[in-house]
Amino acid sequence: QLNPPKPTVSEEPLEVGSFTRTATGESFVVTLSGTTPPNFPPNRITDLSAEIQEDTVLLSWTAPGEDLDEGT
């Protein structure tokens, strides 16, 4: 399963103390030519579970991808 969709961003200004700030973010794609692509860490593990079996803890999770959520 890939990353869940981004939550909607409120366009309403947020009052925090003596300043106001509104920020939105978009995704982008970087295309490299003639160089080795950067090494991105694996994506976040979202389904980690732990089970105690006598004197052992059994951990299980789904591999999130080699580079962020791409790859195996």
N, C-alpha and C positions, 0 to 999 in steps of 0.2 A: 504494500500500500504506500503510495507516495504521500507527500506532505498534505495535511488537510488544507482546504482553501483559506486564504487570508481573511480575517474578520473585516467587516466593513469599517471604514474610517469615518468618524464623525467630523463634519466640517464646522461644527460649533466650536467657538473659542473656549478654552478651559481656563477659568480664573484660578490662579495659584499664587497666593501672596500678592506681590507687587508687580507681576508680569503675566503676560498672556502668550501662548505659543500654540500654533497649529502646525502639525507635520503630517505629510502623507508620503508613502513610499511605494515605489513601483519596482517590478523586476526588470532585469536586463540580461542580455547575453553578451559575453566577451568572446570574440573570435581571434585566435592567435594563428599566425602563419610562420613557419620556419623555426619555431621554437618548441620546446617541450612544454606541455600545458602545466599549470601550477598544480600542486598537490593539495587538494582540499580534504579536510577530515571527513569521516563518515557522518551521516546524518544522525540526529538524536534517536536513541532507543526509546520507543513509546509504549512497549508492552512487556516490560521486565516483570517477572514474577519470581517469587521465592517460596519454596516449600521445605519445611523441616521434616527430615526422615531420620529418626533416632538421633545420631550424633553428626548428621550431615545436613548441609543446606543445599538444595537443588535449585539452581538458577536456570531460567529459560527466557529466551527473547528471540525476536525475529531480526535477522541481519538487516541493517538499514541501508546498505549500499556502500560501494567503495569510495566514491567522491560525492559527498552530500547524499542525495537520494538516487544517484545514478550508479549502475554497475552491480556487482554481486559481492 
